[in-house]
Amino acid sequence: MPLPANWPSHVPYLTVPAYSPHLGQAHFQALRTRPADPSDPIPEIPRDLRPGPCPAVRITPITDPNHPAHGQAGLFATRDLAPGELILPYLGEIHIGTAPFGDKTEGYDYAKSDYDLWLDRDADLAVDAARIGNEARFVNDYRGVPGRDGKKANAEFRVVWDPRTGEKCMAVFVLPAGKRAVGRARVVGIARGEEVLVSYGRGFWQGRREAEEQDADEKGNT
């Protein structure tokens, strides 16, 4: 399987989910039970979606010093993406979502990961792409990105059903067109060359600030 362009050599690339060895039978049962709610059906990954690098996006180094992710990378559209369109699944390690996470043997703390998303809170399942994943791990938050001109996110994370694996998973979608969208905005949600941006949520940034303050205090006391 070829790797996407600009893929970091130290991160294993996934084409299917990985699983924490600490998941139990109840976790897998919840993961492999499709939600049945006729009033709010879960989106479905197309059966013919090929695994591997996604041709609709490209990992691109961030060189703008004003970008919050300067020196890192982002995910950019290689073609116009329609409102509501599936971009790609968000692959990573599916693990227990609450502390102590069942995995402390390697000294790794999921709570400090910037790539960890809830998959199913009721089933205590989350997916972390810090150590292993696919291109979706490079989706940045929209806040502070130059050129947004007051605009918000243009994409979102959504839980979906993957018939290829028979499991729930997370995926990245273009945001739907708003009711007031006119002209090109009704048919193009993310333009070719535009960065794919989501909202990490205020809780993420609040947690980040608290962690930075704690680190600063610890360094100041040493």
C-alpha positions in Angstrom: 0.0 0.0 0.0 1.6 3.3 -1.0 1.8 6.1 1.6 0.2 9.5 1.2 2.6 12.3 0.1 4.3 14.0 3.1 3.3 11.2 5.5 5.6 11.2 8.6 7.9 8.2 8.6 7.6 7.8 12.4 3.8 7.2 12.3 2.4 3.9 11.1 -0.2 4.4 8.4 -3.6 2.7 8.8 -6.1 1.5 6.2 -8.3 -0.1 8.8 -8.8 0.7 12.5 -6.4 -0.5 15.2 -7.6 -1.8 18.6 -6.3 -1.4 22.1 -5.6 -4.9 23.6 -7.5 -3.7 26.7 -10.9 -3.6 24.9 -13.4 -6.2 26.2 -16.2 -8.2 24.7 -18.7 -5.5 25.6 -16.7 -2.9 23.8 -16.5 -4.9 20.6 -20.2 -5.7 20.8 -21.1 -2.0 21.1 -18.6 -1.2 18.3 -20.2 -3.8 16.0 -23.8 -2.9 16.7 -25.3 -0.5 14.2 -27.4 2.2 15.9 -31.1 1.8 14.9 -32.9 5.2 15.0 -35.2 5.8 12.0 -35.5 9.5 13.0 -31.7 10.0 12.9 -30.1 7.3 10.7 -26.3 7.1 10.9 -24.4 7.9 7.7 -22.7 5.0 5.9 -19.3 4.7 4.4 -19.7 3.6 0.7 -18.9 -0.1 0.3 -16.7 0.6 -2.7 -14.5 3.1 -0.9 -11.0 2.0 -1.5 -8.6 1.8 1.5 -5.4 3.8 1.3 -4.5 7.3 0.4 -7.5 9.6 -0.2 -7.3 11.3 -3.6 -9.5 14.2 -2.5 -7.0 15.6 0.0 -3.3 16.2 0.4 -1.1 16.5 3.5 0.7 19.9 3.2 3.4 21.5 5.4 2.2 24.7 7.0 4.8 27.4 6.2 2.7 30.5 7.1 4.2 31.8 10.4 0.8 33.3 11.3 -0.9 29.9 11.1 -1.4 28.2 14.5 0.0 25.0 13.1 3.1 26.7 11.6 5.9 24.1 11.3 3.5 21.2 11.3 1.0 20.2 8.5 -2.6 20.5 7.4 -5.0 18.7 5.1 -5.9 20.5 1.9 -8.5 19.7 -0.8 -7.1 18.6 -4.2 -10.5 19.3 -5.9 -13.7 21.1 -5.1 -15.6 19.2 -2.4 -19.4 19.4 -2.3 -21.4 20.4 0.8 -22.1 17.4 3.0 -19.6 15.2 1.1 -17.7 12.4 2.9 -14.0 13.2 2.8 -12.4 10.2 4.6 -12.7 8.1 7.7 -10.7 9.1 10.8 -8.6 6.1 11.6 -6.6 5.4 14.7 -6.4 3.2 17.8 -9.9 2.5 19.3 -9.5 2.4 23.0 -11.3 2.7 26.4 -12.4 6.3 26.6 -12.1 7.1 30.3 -9.1 7.0 32.7 -7.1 4.9 33.4 -7.8 3.8 29.9 -6.4 0.3 30.6 -3.1 1.1 29.0 -0.4 2.5 31.3 2.3 0.0 30.5 4.0 2.2 27.9 3.6 5.4 29.9 1.2 6.8 27.3 -1.7 9.1 28.5 -4.6 9.4 26.0 -5.8 12.4 28.0 -2.9 14.4 26.7 -3.4 13.5 23.1 -4.4 16.2 20.6 -5.7 13.4 18.3 -8.2 11.7 20.5 -11.9 11.8 19.7 -14.9 10.2 21.4 -16.5 7.5 19.3 -19.2 6.3 21.6 -19.4 7.8 25.1 -22.1 5.4 26.3 -19.9 2.4 25.3 -16.8 4.2 26.7 -15.0 4.1 23.3 -12.7 6.7 21.8 -10.3 6.7 18.8 -6.7 8.2 19.1 -4.6 8.9 16.0 -1.5 10.3 17.8 0.7 7.3 17.4 -1.0 5.6 14.4 -3.6 6.8 11.9 -4.4 8.1 8.4 -4.5 11.5 6.7 -7.5 12.6 8.8 -5.1 13.1 11.8 -3.9 16.3 10.0 -7.2 18.1 10.1 -6.6 21.4 12.0 -9.0 23.6 14.0 -10.2 26.7 12.2 -9.4 29.2 15.0 -6.7 31.6 14.1 -6.1 30.3 10.6 -5.2 33.2 8.3 -7.6 34.1 5.5 -10.7 32.8 7.3 -12.1 36.4 7.6 -14.4 35.5 10.4 -15.5 32.2 8.8 -15.8 29.2 10.9 -15.1 25.5 10.2 -15.8 24.1 6.8 -15.8 20.4 7.9 -16.9 18.3 10.8 -16.4 14.9 12.5 -19.4 12.5 12.4 -19.9 9.0 13.6 -20.6 6.7 10.7 -21.3 3.0 10.0 -18.6 1.2 7.9 -20.1 -1.8 6.1 -16.7 -2.9 5.0 -15.7 -3.7 8.6 -19.1 -4.0 10.2 -18.3 -1.3 12.8 -18.9 2.2 13.8 -16.1 4.7 13.1 -15.4 8.4 12.9 -15.2 10.2 9.6 -14.6 13.8 8.3 -17.4 15.4 6.3 -17.7 18.7 4.5 -20.2 20.9 6.4 -23.7 21.1 4.7 -24.6 24.2 2.8 -26.5 26.7 5.0 -30.0 27.7 4.2 -28.7 31.1 3.2 -26.0 29.7 0.9 -26.2 31.1 -2.7 -24.3 30.6 -5.9 -21.1 28.7 -5.7 -21.5 28.1 -2.0 -24.5 25.8 -2.7 -22.3 23.4 -4.8 -18.8 23.9 -3.3 -18.2 23.4 0.4 -14.4 23.4 0.3 -12.6 24.7 -2.8 -9.6 23.1 -4.4 -6.5 24.2 -2.5 -8.4 25.2 0.6 -7.5 23.7 4.0 -10.0 21.3 5.6 -10.8 22.8 9.0 -13.0 21.6 11.8 -13.9 22.9 15.3 -12.1 21.1 18.1 -14.5 22.7 20.5 -14.0 25.2 23.3 -13.3 22.4 25.7 -10.2 21.3 23.8 -8.7 24.8 23.9 -9.6 25.3 27.6 -7.9 22.0 28.4 -4.9 23.0 26.3 -4.5 26.3 28.2 -4.8 24.5 31.6 -2.2 22.0 30.6 0.2 24.7 29.4 -0.3 26.6 32.7 0.3 23.5 34.7 3.5 22.7 32.7 4.7 26.3 33.2 4.1 26.1 37.0 6.0 22.8 37.2 8.9 24.2 35.3 8.9 27.3 37.6 9.0 25.1 40.7 12.0 23.1 39.5 
